[in-house]
């Protein structure tokens, strides 16, 4: 048998940009970065979407969602201060569990990064549809973009592309001004809405919990609540540039989420109290029908203009302007995030080298930027609505956030000597809580959302065997290409007949087919990998078990298709399903931590830091 030449996967431990990080960001800088991420398109749409899930009781959904995000964020605070990196979230899994886990988590995060600019563009178009006819229409009870609206949204992403390519410095100067705008406007809005407050909306029309208890949790993942809080990570991403990371990163993270909770809870209370059922065009008390009502395109604008007061109507015009500012600002940022995610995946050798190319004049990874924009367009056709896309983005992102807790505990074991500017006290308890928080959010997204997530994750597996495997794992390139193409075709055929399209397959058959496809491809990868690197494949097993386990429980639990509004009637009724998910999550968490090992990348980081530390 001929020897197979395998290149040494020498990791890029620290890019030149990482070495030149300026330690200049203050606590206020970090706080505003996170607040700017938290207040995006979510504040314009989430209040109506949330009410459609749980009615007035959705106030508790905002509090629950914010607290769970806090637990997730705290675990990242230690890791980001210890190893500050560009595209950190997609790089830590590689440092703790090797290449296969690193790729799978990187691919999963990539799916969300390329779709966020699209959802922000959809947010702009949906508000524009309130005064520009022909951009949207109601399909099966849901407002969706049609031809002109889709083209409008695609054009906005091209604007994001251009500004990311040539206008980075200009956007940086505007960041503080835009953040103040995005911070003040929601506060003024909920103050004005309180003048239109009707207490009957909280007691009449089915009472405080008109749709039951379980939807309170369902709303956390699907209505835009957690989506609105995902901007917390900005303080972590910029942690390497903080003046005092030990003090300021956790404070900025915690305060940004707490401020977000206060703003969103007050906004939700004010909006719910200001609902004027007569102007909605639906039956009074039809909470679930809100997303198909006359207010769906521009909820806050509609609430203010329905009052008939001249000042409120005049102020509402500002909301139409903000419908361009807030979502576009977030879209610009995440267009850059998607670009750097592709760039980071290429730097870790998961994608071809040409994605690493940077334009000498602008300093932009222009090929990665172009591809991120083009791939983002794919989400416009099957999911042409902010309301449809938000749950998928939320849960896919949070699925990658399980690594924050796992990475913290793995690094405590494999890299205890690394300097930690911030050390999370009580991590033995807070880490598993953060993991449970992430898995609960994914579980609450429901089977419909998980159909998309699981399918897309499995569809991307062959990319590993096409690029990274032949170069660093000893996999045969030709065989990998053929097996990968067969895998892609198999998953696409499964999806075609499954719940994403024709729905001819039962859930259990669809579940089994995706599971078998994932097992067979991972088994092939393990068999084709040279012996000394097979542990990289085995180290990822916990993630697949977690994902498919949550997927299966979701179908038969209190948030699945068999459940009634209060979570009963399903084979695993609410809240028993929650207990099962928590116990299952704990088992997976400790398995994931045990699967981590001292990778060559983390060993090199330790060696580099040790060499830079002066002898005492």
N, C-alpha and C positions, 0 to 999 in steps of 0.2 A: 504494500500500500504506500503510495507516494506521500511524502511528508507535506503537511499543510503549513504554509507560512502564515503566521498570525502576527500582525503588527502589535507592538506594545501600545496599549491604550494610555499613553502618557497624558494625564489630565492637565488641563489648563487651570492651574491652581488659583492664580490671581491675574486678572487682566490688567493692562497698564492703567485703564480707567479706574479700576479698584484701588490701585496703589496711590493714585493721585487724588483720592477723595478728600475734599476740603471739609474739615471739622468745623462748620460754620453755622449749622442750623440750631436755632434756639428752640425752647419748648413751644413758643407761640408758632414758630414756623412749622414744626411737626404737627401741632394741633390743627392748624389750618389746612395742611396737606390732607389729613385724614377727614376733616370736616368737609373739605371740598369734594372728596370722593363719596362721602355719605350722602350729601345733598346734591343729587343729580336728577335724572328723569323720575326717580322713584317718588319724590315728593309731589310731582304733578299728577301721578296716576294711582299710586298705591292705595291712597285712602278709599277710593271708590272700589277698586278691586278687592281690598280687604273687607269692606262692608258687604260685598257680594258673597263672601265666604261665610262670615259669622255674624253679620249684623253688628249691633252696638258692642257686643262682647269682644269684638276684635281688638279693643283697647288692650286686653290682656295679651293678645298675640304680639303686639309691639314690645311689651315689657319682656315676655318670654324670649322672643327673638333676640332682643338686645343683650339680655343676660347670657344666653347661649353663645353669642358671638364674643362676648367678653372672655369667657372661658377658653374659647379657641384662640383668641388673640394673645392672651397672656403667655401661652406656651410658645408662640412664635417670638415673643419679646426677647427671651433668653438666647434663642438660636440665632436670631438676626443680629444681635449685638456681638455674639461670639464669632460668627462667620458672615460678615456683611458682603453680599454679592449682588450684582445685577441679575435680575431674573431669579432671585433666591428661591422662590417657592418651587420652581421646576428643577432646581439643582440639588436641594437637600436630600431628596429620596435617593439620588445616585450616590451621595456621600455615605448614606447609612445602609442601603440594601443592594447596591450594585446597579448594573446597567439595565436589567429588564424592568425592575420596579421603577427605576428612574425614568425609563422611556414611557412606560404605561401612565405614570402620574403626569409626566410632561405632556404627553399627547392629550390626556384628559383636560389638563389646564389650558392647553392650546385651543381646544374646542370652545371654551368660554371666552378666551381672550379675543378671538377673531369675531365672536358674535356680539360682544358688548357694543362696539361701534355701530353695529346694525340696529340693535334695540334702541340705542340713543337716537339714531336717525329716524326710526319708526316713531319714537316719542315726539319728535319735532313735527313729523308729517301728520300724526294723529291730532295734534292741537291745530295744525293748519287746516285740517279737514273740517273744523268747525266754521270756517269762513271761506274755504275754497271747495266748491262742490266737485264730486267726481273722483276724489282721492281714496275714499273708502266706501264700503257697502256692508250690509249685514248678511252674513252667511251662517246658517245654522245657529242663529242666536248670538253670533259674535261679530263685532266690528273688525273688519280686516281690510288691509290695503288692496286695492285693485291696480290695474296697469299703470295709470299716471302716478298713483301714490308710491308704487314700487320703484318706478323710475326716479321719482323725487328723492326717495330714501337712498337709492344707489348713487345719485348725484351728490348727496351730502357726504357719503363716504369717500367720494373722490375729492371733495373739499378737504376732508380730514387728511387724506393722502398728501395733497399738495402742501398743506400747512405743516404737516409733520416733516415733509421733505425740505422745505425752505424756511419755515418760520419758527423754529424751536426757541431761539433767543427772544423773539417778539412775544411769543406765548408766555414765556417765563416772566416777562415784565408785567403781563396782565394778570398773572395768577392771583396775587393778593387782592386786586380790585374785584376780580370775578368772584373770589371766595367770599368777600364781604357782601357782595350783591346776593349770592346764593344763601348766605347766612341770614341776612336781614329780611329778605322777601317772605320766606315762610312764616317768620314771626309776625310780621305785619298782617299777613293773610289770615292766620288763625285768630288774631285779635279782631279783625273786621268780621270774620265769620261768626264770632261769638255774639255779635249784635243781631244775628239772624237766628239765634239758637232757639230750638223748640224742644222742650223737655219731653214732649209726647213721643218723639222718635226713639226714646230709650225705654219707654214702658209700653206703648201701644205697638201695633203691628207685629205681634208675636212675642212681645216682651224683650228682656235684655239678651236672651239667648234664643232667638227665633229659629235658628237652624241647628240647635243642639250644642253639646260641649265639644265633641271631637273636631268640628270645623275650626275651633279656636286654634288648634294645633296645625290643622291642614293649611290654614291661612299663613302660618309662619313661613312655610317654604314656597308657597305657590302664588301669593298675592303681591309680592314685591317687597315684603317686610325685610327678610334677610338680605335680599338683593340690595335694598337701600343701605344696609349696614356694612356691606362688603368693602366699602372704601376705607375701613379702619386700617387696612394693611399698608396704606401709604406711609404712615409713620415708621412701620417696620422696614419697608423697602428703602427708605432714606436713612435708616439707622446708622449706617456707616459714615454719614456726614453730620451726625449730631455732635454738639459741643460736649454734652454730658449725657451719653446714652443710658447709663445706669439709672439716672434720675428721670430723664425726660421721655424716653421711649415708652415705658409703662404708663407714665402719667398722661402723655398725649393719647395713647391708645385707649386708656380707660375713660378719660374725660371726653374724648370725641364721641365714643359710643354712648356715654351717659347724657351728653348734651343732645345727641341724636335721638335718644329715647324720649327725653323731655319734649323736644320740638315735635317729633312725630306723634306722640301720644296726645299732646294738646291740639295738634292739627287734626288728628283723627276725631277727637271729641267734638271739635268745632265744626268739622265738615259733616259728621253724622247728625249733629243737632241742627245744621243748616239745610238739610235735605228738604226740598219742596216737592212732595210727591206729585203735585198737580202739574208741574212743569217737566217731569221726567218722561212722560209718555208711556208709563207702565202702571200697573195696578199698585195702589198704595200698599206697602208692606212686602212687595215682591223683591226682597233683598237680592236673591240670586239673579234677578233679571237686570241688575244695575249695569252690567257691562254691555248690554244691548240697548240701553236707554239713550235718550237724547243727550244726556250728560257724558256719555262714555268717552267721546273724543277729547273733551276739555272739562274735566270734573270741577276744578276750582273756579275756573272762569265762568262756567255755567251757573254755579252756586251763587256767585256774586252778581251776575247780570240778572238772574231770576228775581233778585230782590226788588229791582225796579228803581233803586235809589241812584241818583245821578253820580254821586261821588264813588259808589261801589262799582258802577259800570265803568267809570273813567279809570279807576284803579285796576280793574280787570284787564284793561289793555296792556298794563305792565306784565301781567301773567302771559299774555300772548307773546310779548317780547322775550320773557324769560323762557318760554317754551323753546326758543332758539338758543338762548344763552346757556342754561343749565345742562340740557342734554348734549348740546354741541361741545361744550367744554369738557364734559366727561367722555364724549366720543373721541375727541382729539387725544386725550390722555390715553385711553385704552387702545386707540389705533397704534400709538407708540408702544404700549404694553404688548399688543399682539406681535408687533414687529420684533421686539426684543425677546419675546418668547420663542419665535422661530429662530432668531439669531442664537439664543441660548441653547436651543436643541441642537443647532448645527455645531456650536462650540463644544458640546458634549458628544459630537460625532454621530448623533441620531439622524441627521439630515445631511444632504450633500454639501460639500465645501463652498459652493457658490453662494449659499445663503449667508456666509460669513463676510462677503464682500461689502466694503463700506465706501461710499462715495467720498473721494478725497476732498471735494469742495465743500460739501454740506455736512460730512461726518455722519451720514445716515446709512443704515443697512438697506439700501434702496430695493434690492431684489426681495428681501424678506418683507419689506413694507408693501410692495406691489402684490405679492402672493397673499399676504394677510388680507388685503382689501378684496381681492378676487374671491378667496375662499369665503369671506364674510357674506358675499352676495348669495351664496348657496342657501343661507338661512332665510332669505327674504321670500322665497317662493313657498316652501311648505309651512312657514311660520310668519305670515305677513301681518303680525299684530304684536304690539307691546305686551298685551295681556297673555298671549299664547307663548311668547318666547321667554318671559321673565322667570317662570318656574324652572324651565330647563337650564337656563344660565345659572340660577341660584344653586340648584342641587348639584350640578356638575362641578361648579366651583368649590362648594363645600365638600364634595367627595374628595377633592385633592387636599383639603385642609386637615384631613385626618392625620396627615404626616407631621403637622406641627407638634402634636403631643408625642407621637412615636419618635420623631427625630430628637426631641429633647431628652427623652429617657435613654435612647441608644447612645447619644453623644456623652451622656453622663458616664456610661460604661466604657465606651471606646475612646473617648478623648477627654478624660478628666483633667488633663494638664493644660488644656486650652484656656486662655484668658476669657472670662465672662464678665463684661462690664455690668451686665444685669443678670443676677441669679434669682430664679423664681423659687421663693420659699414654698415648701409644701408641695413640690412638684409630684411627689409620689401619689398624692391625692388629686391635685389639680390636672395633671396630665391625663389620667383616665377619664376624669369628668369632661375635659375638653374633647376627648375622642368620642365619648358618649353623646355630647352635644352635637358634634358633626354628623354622626350616624343617625341621630333622631331627626335632624333637619332633612337629611336625605330620605329617610323613611316617610316622613310626613308629606313629601312631594307626591306620593301616590304612584300607583302602577302606570297610569297614562304617561306621566313624565319619565318614569324609570324605563319605559319601553324605548324612548329615544336615547336616554343616557347609556344604558347597557349596550344597545345596538351599536352606537357610535364608538364606544370604547373598544369593543371587540373588532369592529371594522378596521381600526387603525393598527392592530397588532402586526400585520405583515410588513409594515414600514421598518420595523426593527430588523427583520430578516433580510431586507433589501439593502440596507445601508450599514448599520452598525455591526450586525452579525458577521458578515463576510470579512470585514476589516479587522475586527478585534476578538471575535469569539470562535474563529475557525470554521464558520459555516460556509458551505459551498454556495457561491454566488448564483450559479445557474439553477441549481436545485431550489435555492431559497426564493428565486424569482418565480419559478413555476408553482411551488407550493403556496407562495403568497397570493398569486393570482387566483389559484383555485379557492383559497380561503376567502378572498374578497368576493368572488362570484357566489360562493355558497352563502355568505352572510347577506349579500344583496338579494338573492333569491328568497331567503328566509324572511327578510324584511318586507319584500314585495307581497308575499302572501300572509304576512303577519299583521299585527294591530296598527302598524304605521301606514298601511295602505289598504289592501283588500280585506283584511281581517278574516281570512278563511281558516287560519290556524287557531286552535284553542290556545289559551294562555299556557297551559302546561306543556303542550307540544312545542310552542314557540320558545318557552323557557329552556326545555331540554335540548332543542336544536342549537340555540346559542351557547349553552353550557358545553355541549359536546364539541362544538366548533372551537371554543376557547381552550378546552382541554387538549384536543388533538393538535392544535397549532402550538400550544405551549410545550406539549410532549415532543413534537417534532423539533422545536427549538432546543430543548434539553438534550435530545439525542444527537443533534447536529453540532452542538457546542463541544469544544475540546474539554477534556476531563477536568482540568484544573479550574475551569470557569463555570462549571455546571451549577455551582452554588448560587450564582446570580439568578438563575431561572427559578430555583427552588425557593429563594428568599422572597419571591413575589406571590407565593401561593396564598398567603393570608389575605391579600387584597382581593383576589378573585372570589375567595370564599365569602368575604365580607359583602362584596357587591352583589353576588348572586343570592346570598342569604337574605339580605335586606329586600331584594327584588321579590323573592318568593314570599316572604312574610307580608309584604305590602299587598299582594294579591288577595290574601286570605285574612288580613287583619282588619282593624277597625277603620282604615282609610282606603280600603279597596272597594271593588265594584259590588261586593256582596253586603256591604255595611249600610245601615240606615244613617240618617243625619246625626244621631247620637252615638254612632260607632257600634251599635249592637246589630245582631242579625248575621254577622260574619262568622266563619268557622273559628276565628280567633278574635273575640270581641274586645272592644275598648273597655277598660284600660289594660286588660291582660296582655294585649299585644305590645304595649309599651314596656311592660316588665320583661317580656321575652326579648325585645330588642335591646334593652339595657344589659341584660345578662349576656346575650350573644355578643354585644359590643365589647364587654369586659374581657370575654374569652379571646376575641380577635385582637384586642389591644395588647394583651400580654404575649400572645403568639407573635404579633408584629414586632414587638420590642425584642423578643428572644431571637427573631429571625435576622435582626440587624447585626452587622459585623464591622470590623475595622477594615474598611475598604482601602485600596491603594490611594485613593484621592484624599481621604481623611488622614491617612498616615503621612502623606506628603505635606499636607497643611500643618500637621503637628511638627514635622521636621523643619519646615520653613519658619514657623513661629519660634521654635526653640533656638534656631540659628540666629534669629534677629534679637532674641532676648539677651542682654548683656549679662555676663557672668557676675555673680555676687561676690 
